[in-house]
Amino acid sequence: MMSDKKRIAIITGASSGFGRLFAVELEKNLDLEEIWLIARRSEKLEETASMLERVKGTIIIADLSTPEGIDIITKKVEFEKPSVRVLINNAGFGRSEEFIKGDEKYYSEMIDVNIKAPVLLTKRLLKYMSEGSKILNVASSAAFAPLPYFAVYAASKAFLLSFSYALDQEFKDKDISVTCVCPGPARTEFFKTKQKSVGGLKIEDPQKIVEKALKDMKNKKNISIYGYQANLLRMISKFLPRKCLAWTAGKIKMPK
Ligand SMILES: NC(=O)c1ccc[n+]([C@@H]2O[C@H](COP(=O)([O-])OP(=O)(O)OC[C@H]3O[C@@H](n4cnc5c(N)ncnc54)[C@H](OP(=O)(O)O)[C@@H]3O)[C@@H](O)[C@H]2O)c1
């Protein structure tokens, strides 16, 4: 029997980059009534909402580095009691720098947005998910290896990768799947550089990454990797010891 609950998707970091593309692609691919678009910049979220043709884009302004930001989302879910068909934990940030020079507050916020927000949102929204609901966590190919000069970011994405595999197993009996997206460099606000490559890696088209991610999510794959570069990185990371991976990665020049 069809439930009379509103069928929604929730996307964090929907004001730009992958998050915006996920919103546009989701409405084409799934039978949804609303997509909840979450980020801090309201005008950018309005732009994303205006790109949706069939599905209502509901804007939620929330700073996910704060407990209040996460509460805003959970309170709205608790009030409306929708059926959460898809949760995309996509918001995240990082930059390349020497750890010793990095700002403590910046790292703390990065951990809150990249790790704490996906954990708490998944935990709190799970009771609004049911058979066939999907969780998509946006990690990075940085999850595959320890990255000097990107240490906290890479570790935060390794967390998300491990977390995704574990939860996918735990939720098998509920038929809720968890897919982890591990993109290499892609042209979004994350990499503002005009260069064609970073650290020897070609900067990919984010549209292709998003299309593949949604296909892999639909097919309940554990991991979604687009392109030969990211696939190669994953393969190498399976064979080389972490020390060796870290040494090699430390030689790569990343844009500031
Ligand atoms: N582009 C790449 O090369 C690449 C590669 C691998 C993985 N990724 C991952 O992909 C995800 C999306 O990044 P992107 O490439 O699309 O970059 P982006 O265009 O910079 O998007 C980042 C999104 O995260 C949101 N965000 C950041 N801090 C937030 C906070 N405190 N509270 C709420 N929202 C916050 C931003 O929204 P507001 O600023 O409006 O709040 C924005 O919508 C990230 O998790 C990133 O780590 C990116």
The ligand as a MOL file (V3000), in Angstrom:
LIG
                    3D

  0  0  0     0  0            999 V3000
M  V30 BEGIN CTAB
M  V30 COUNTS 48 52 0 0 0
M  V30 BEGIN ATOM
M  V30 1 N 35.1370 19.1480 -6.2800 0
M  V30 2 C 36.0110 18.2210 -5.9910 0
M  V30 3 O 37.0850 18.1530 -6.5560 0
M  V30 4 C 35.6630 17.1770 -4.9620 0
M  V30 5 C 36.3420 15.9560 -5.0270 0
M  V30 6 C 36.0430 14.9700 -4.1070 0
M  V30 7 C 35.0620 15.1960 -3.1640 0
M  V30 8 N 34.4170 16.3930 -3.1060 0 CHG=1
M  V30 9 C 33.3790 16.5590 -2.0840 0
M  V30 10 O 32.1730 16.8940 -2.7150 0
M  V30 11 C 31.3250 17.5440 -1.7800 0
M  V30 12 C 30.6910 18.7570 -2.4370 0
M  V30 13 O 31.7080 19.6690 -2.7940 0
M  V30 14 P 31.7510 20.4260 -4.1830 0
M  V30 15 O 32.8950 19.9150 -4.9360 0
M  V30 16 O 30.4210 20.4230 -4.8110 0 CHG=-1
M  V30 17 O 32.1870 21.8800 -3.6940 0
M  V30 18 P 31.3420 23.1960 -3.4460 0
M  V30 19 O 30.7730 23.6970 -4.7190 0
M  V30 20 O 32.2710 24.0700 -2.6770 0
M  V30 21 O 30.1340 22.7370 -2.5130 0
M  V30 22 C 30.2560 22.5630 -1.1160 0
M  V30 23 C 28.8750 22.6490 -0.5250 0
M  V30 24 O 28.9710 22.4130 0.8860 0
M  V30 25 C 28.2500 23.4180 1.5510 0
M  V30 26 N 28.8140 23.7030 2.8680 0
M  V30 27 C 30.1090 23.9510 3.1800 0
M  V30 28 N 30.2180 24.2520 4.4760 0
M  V30 29 C 28.9710 24.1850 5.0110 0
M  V30 30 C 28.4120 24.4210 6.2970 0
M  V30 31 N 29.1770 24.8100 7.3400 0
M  V30 32 N 27.0850 24.2590 6.4750 0
M  V30 33 C 26.2920 23.8910 5.4400 0
M  V30 34 N 26.7470 23.6660 4.1940 0
M  V30 35 C 28.0710 23.8210 3.9900 0
M  V30 36 C 28.3560 24.6580 0.6630 0
M  V30 37 O 27.2470 25.5280 0.8890 0
M  V30 38 P 27.2990 26.9770 1.5570 0
M  V30 39 O 28.6690 27.5420 1.3450 0
M  V30 40 O 26.2240 27.7330 0.8560 0
M  V30 41 O 26.9780 26.7240 2.9850 0
M  V30 42 C 28.2470 24.0200 -0.7160 0
M  V30 43 O 26.9000 23.8680 -1.0940 0
M  V30 44 C 32.1980 17.8900 -0.5680 0
M  V30 45 O 31.9270 16.9830 0.4640 0
M  V30 46 C 33.6110 17.6900 -1.0840 0
M  V30 47 O 34.5020 17.3120 -0.0720 0
M  V30 48 C 34.7000 17.3820 -3.9940 0
M  V30 END ATOM
M  V30 BEGIN BOND
M  V30 1 1 1 2
M  V30 2 2 2 3
M  V30 3 1 2 4
M  V30 4 1 4 5
M  V30 5 2 4 48
M  V30 6 2 5 6
M  V30 7 1 6 7
M  V30 8 2 7 8
M  V30 9 1 8 9
M  V30 10 1 8 48
M  V30 11 1 9 10
M  V30 12 1 9 46
M  V30 13 1 10 11
M  V30 14 1 11 12
M  V30 15 1 11 44
M  V30 16 1 12 13
M  V30 17 1 13 14
M  V30 18 2 14 15
M  V30 19 1 14 16
M  V30 20 1 14 17
M  V30 21 1 17 18
M  V30 22 2 18 19
M  V30 23 1 18 20
M  V30 24 1 18 21
M  V30 25 1 21 22
M  V30 26 1 22 23
M  V30 27 1 23 24
M  V30 28 1 23 42
M  V30 29 1 24 25
M  V30 30 1 25 26
M  V30 31 1 25 36
M  V30 32 1 26 27
M  V30 33 1 26 35
M  V30 34 2 27 28
M  V30 35 1 28 29
M  V30 36 1 29 30
M  V30 37 2 29 35
M  V30 38 1 30 31
M  V30 39 2 30 32
M  V30 40 1 32 33
M  V30 41 2 33 34
M  V30 42 1 34 35
M  V30 43 1 36 37
M  V30 44 1 36 42
M  V30 45 1 37 38
M  V30 46 2 38 39
M  V30 47 1 38 40
M  V30 48 1 38 41
M  V30 49 1 42 43
M  V30 50 1 44 45
M  V30 51 1 44 46
M  V30 52 1 46 47
M  V30 END BOND
M  V30 END CTAB
M  END
